Each structure stands twice: as C-alpha cells, then as structure tokens.
Amino acid sequence: MKIYFALNKVKKINRALIALGVFDGVHLGHRNILKTLVADAKSIKGSSVVVTFWPHPQGQRSLYSLEHRLRLIAELGVGHCLVLNFNARFSKISAENFIGDLLVKKLAARSVYIGENFRFGRNALGDSRFLKSYAKIHGFSVKVFKVIRCAAKPISSTLIRGLISSGKIDQASRLLGRKVSVLGTVIKGTALGRILGFPTANINPHHEVIPASGIYAVKVVLGNTIFPGLCYIGSRPTIKTKHKKINIEVHILDFHKDIYGQILEVRFFKKIRPDRKFPSLNALAGQMAKDTLLARKILH
C-alpha cells in the first residue's frame, strides 16, 4: 500500500474509489466498507484509496496508533492511503472545498464510500446528504454504509476501547473481526524474567489501548513470522519497587534472539489468570511454568 502524508505528495491515481473516515481500530463496520472498496476497485480495474485523519478529529483517545491502523488497512488489500494532518488550519476547510479541492480536483474520485455517521468540513457541516448533492454536480457516486450492530449496540471504537481496557478481550475481538492486538517497540527492562528462567521482551506500546492486568496466551508477530507466547500486563506486585507502573512483557516460547529496538504486534487469544502477588520469586517462577504449559495447550 502506498502511503501519503501530504496531499501534494499524491500523484495521479487511476480510477480512484475513495473511502473517507478515521477508521480507528478498523473494526467490523470499517472492514465492511474497506472490503467493499477493494472489491469494487478490482472489478473496474481501478484504485482503492483510503483518506484518513491524524490526530483524531474529535480529539478522542485513539484505539490504535496510526502505524497500527495503517498496517490493518494495508492487510485488507487497499492500494493507496492518504493521511491528512487534522490541525487547526485543516479543520477550517469548508465542506464544499473539501469535496471540490480534495475529492474532485486532486483525487478525481469516481466513487466515495462513507459510514452513515461520517461528517466532514468546517464545523462538521458535511454529511452523506450534502456529499450526495455535490456528487451529482461533479459526476461521482456515493455509497453510504449503515452502522453495524451487535446485541442491539452500534459497533464503535469507543465501545471496543472500553471492552479492551476492562479485560473483555473475547467480546472486543468479535467486534473487531480479529484478535485484540497491541503494537509496540521492544525496550530494555530489568531482566527479571531471564533470571527466573522465562526471558521476556519488554514492550513500549505505540499509543495503544492496553488490556486489563493479567497473564494472556498470545501470538507475537515479528516481521513476517508468528510465534506463540505469553504476555504479562501489570505492576509486578511481587517485586518491591518505589515507583509502580504498568509493564507489558512478552515471553516468546522457544525463542532466544536479541530483538531490542524491533517492533512487535502482540495478539491476545485468552486470559489465563489475573495478576497477583506471590510470597516469593520461587513461587512466581513456579506459577510461570504452569502458565507456560497452559498457553501451549491454548495456542496448539
């Protein structure tokens, strides 16, 4: 997928079909739009284009980092993605100019795909009805997608964010259409896991929503390879430290390479147990051995 971080970087795109939206989390509703976009573009031998925004136009905390979001969009087969910097200047562009300058003049849109709640332009005055009225003038079509519901609730990034942070990863995964995951960089830690016989990669997350504290059976994506593992999220209550903070540590099963500085994606499959304080480091190591056996069974 070709990614553009400025409008002036975009060259001519052949037969552009364009999806507009933040697509934070790339959940089931978003995936429905993007899969349709890709399929339609292929059917006319055109180009699938996503126009998205960073930071979040509503100032909300993002479910995923921009890098993570772009990875997920690319996995769906999208050909081009334009990331627009949603700053004070951009927020003042009128809905009419957004359509005329961006969609028509620059991208020569043949068709535009949006969710029914999508708003654009200064003061969010542009909506699906507004877009359709201008589409008739400029000669492109508009496809509007209804919000997908689950158990009578509309699927949204806000709903999924709450489920993840409260540890309900099974429910969140169903709404995402894939496993809950966290993207982050491997950093140096205290090497406690190595001392206990279970070396871990300490993860610095990229502005992600983190699942609740506990031990999880996970799969770890490193480059083009997927490994089974365990992920610990918590404040290490067994260890006496002055400053308690939430740590994210991954023990990759049967893996012994140095991966400091590399980016990992951790996919959460099942919560094994909550975080708790142990009477000694030996007791903690014994529990970790049991956790590892259980994770192998879950991920087998």
N, C-alpha and C positions, 0 to 999 in steps of 0.2 A: 504494500500500500504506500502510495506517495503521500507524504505529509507536508503541508504548507503552513507556516506560522505567520504569514503576512499575505494580504491579498495581491500585492504587486509581485509576489513570487509565483503566482499561478499562471501557467502558460495556457494556450488553447486546449480545451478538453472536448473530445469528440462526443457529440450526442449526450449531453450531461443530464442525468437524472439525479435529483438532489434531495437528500433528507436533511431537514433542519431540526436541531434540538441539542440540548445539553447531553442527553444520553448517559447521565451519571449512573454508574452501576451496570449499564447495558443489561437490564432485566428483561423479563419475558415480553413486556409491552414494547420495549425498544427493539428487541430481537425480531419481533414480528415485522416491524417497519423496515429494518435493515435487510432482513432476508428477502422481503418482497422487492425492495430496491435493487438488490443484487440480481435476483432472478429476472426482473423486468429489463434491467440493463443488458443482460446477456441475450434476452430474447430479441432485442433490436440491434445487437452488436454495438451498444453504446457504452457509456462510462457511468459507474456508480460513484456518487460523490456525497460525502457527509460534510455538512457545515456545522461546526460545534463551537462552544464558547468556553473560555477560561479567563478568570475565575468564574464561579457560578454567578449568573446574572441576578439571582435573588439573594446573594450573599450567604447562602446556606453552606454548612459544612459538607464537603463532598464525601460521597460514599467511597469513591476510589480516587486515586491520584490521576492526573492527566495521562501520565505514561501508561498506567494500568488500563485506563479507559481506551486509549489508542490501541493497545495490544488486543483487547477484546473486540474492538471494531474491526481490526485487520483480520482476526480469526474468522470472521463471518464472510470474508471474501470481498470487502469493499475495496475499490480501486484507488480512490483519492479521498483525502481528508483535509479540510481547511479549518485550522484552529484560529478563531478570531479573539483578540485580546479585548475582553469586556471591561473597558476602562470608562472613565467619565466622559471622554470625547465620543467613544462609540455609543454610549447609552443615549446620546442626544440626536443620533441619526433618526430621522422620521421613518415611519413605516413605508411611505411612498418611495423614499430614496433607497431604503433597504432593498426593496423589490427592483426598482429601476436600475440602480447603480451596481448592486451586487449580483442579483439573480439574472437580470436581463443582459446588461452591458458586459459584465465581466465573465459570467459563467454561461451565458446563453442557454438558460435552463429550458429543457423540453418538458420536464415534469417535476413537480415538487411534492415531497412526502412529509407530512407532519402528523403529530398526535393531536387529538381534538382540543387539548388544553394548551397547545403551544401559543405563545404570544411573542410579538417582536415589535421593534421600533420604539421611538421615544414614548415614555410613559406606558409602554406595553399596549399601545392602541391597536396594533395589528393582530388580527386573529384569522381563523380559517375563512370566514365570510369575506373579510377585507381582502385576503390573498386571492380568493376565487374571483372577486370582481376585477382585480387588476390582471389576473391571468387571462381573462377574456380579451383585454385590451392588448396585451403583449404576446398572446399566442402560445401560452404553455398551459399544461393541465395541472390539476391539484388532486392529490389523494390524501384523504383525511382518515386517520385510524382511531377507532374508539378505544377508550381506556379498557384494558383487560382487568377483570375482577377475579378474586379468589376468596371464597367463603363470604361473598357479598361485599368485600372490601376492595377498593381500587388498588391495584399494584402500583406502588410508588417507591422512590428511593428513600423517602422519609420512613415509610413503614419498614422497609428492609433494614435500614440503618438501626432502628430500634430492636429488631429481632436479633441482629448480629451482636450488638453490644450487650444484650441480655442473655446471650448464650444459646439462643434458639436457632442453631445453625441448620437443622433439618428443614424448618419452615422457611428460613431465608433462602436456602438452596432451591427449594421448589419455586419460589417467586423469581429467583434469578435465572432459572433454567439451566443451572450448572452449580458446581460446588462453590461455597463461600471461599474466597481466597484473599491473601494479603501479599502485596509486592513490597520487597524491601532489599536493602543492601546489607551484606554480611560485614559486621564490625568486630573488633577485638573485645573480648569480655574478660572475666576473671579466671577462666579455665577450670572452674569448679567441676563442670561436667566431666572433663577429661580426668580430673583427679578421682572422681567417683567411678570411672570406668565407662562413662557414657558421654563422649565428646559432643559438644553442641555448637551450632553456628548461631551466634547472636545476631538478631535481625533489627535493623533500624528501618521501620516502616515508612513508606513514601506517602504521608498524609492519608492514611487509610483508617477506616473504622475497624477496630480490633475486637474480636470475640471476647466474651467474659473469661475471667481467670479459670484455669484448669489445664488438664492434660488431654490432648487430642491425637487421634490417629490421623495422619496427614499423608499427602503425596507432595513431593517437592520437585518443582520444575527448575532445572538448572540447564540453561542453554536449550538444546533440543532433546534432553534426556529427563525422564521422570523417575524419581526414586521414592520408595516407601520410607516413612519416618514417624516420629512423634514430635509434637510441638507443645512446649510449656509456655503458658502465659500466666504471669503472676509476679508477686513482690518478694519471692524467696523467703517465706516466713520462718523456715528452719535456720536460716543464716542470720546472725546478729550483725546488723549494719545501722549506721546512724540515719542514713537517708534511704527511705524505701521508695522504690519506683517500680513501675510495671515493666517487666522484662519479657521479651519474646525470644525463645531459644528453640532451635530445631535440632533434634538428633536424627541424622540420616542413617538408616540401617545399612550396615556393611559398607560404610563409606569412610575413607581415610585421607582424602585430599585436602590441601590447603586452599580455601576458596575466599579468603579475605578480600573484600572490595567488590565481589561479584554480586549480581542481582539474582534473587530467588523469588519464585512465586510459591507460596505455601497454600495448598488446597486442603480444606478441612473436611474430613469424612465422618468422624464420630467423636463425641466427647467421651473419654474413658472415665475420668473422675474429676471432682473439684480439686482445687489447690488446698493444701492443708499443711500444718506444721508437724514435723516429725521430732521425736525425742532425741535423735542423734543423726549424724551423717550416714552411719552404717544402716540405720533403719530407712533413711531416704534412698540409699543405693539399692537396698533390697526391694523397695517398692518400685523403683525404676526398672529393675529387672522384670518384675511382674507386668508392669505397664508395656514393656517392650514385647513380651510374649503375646499379650492381648492384641497389641497393634498389628503384629504379624498375622494373627488369625483374622482380624477385621479386614486387612488390606489384601489378604491372599486371593 
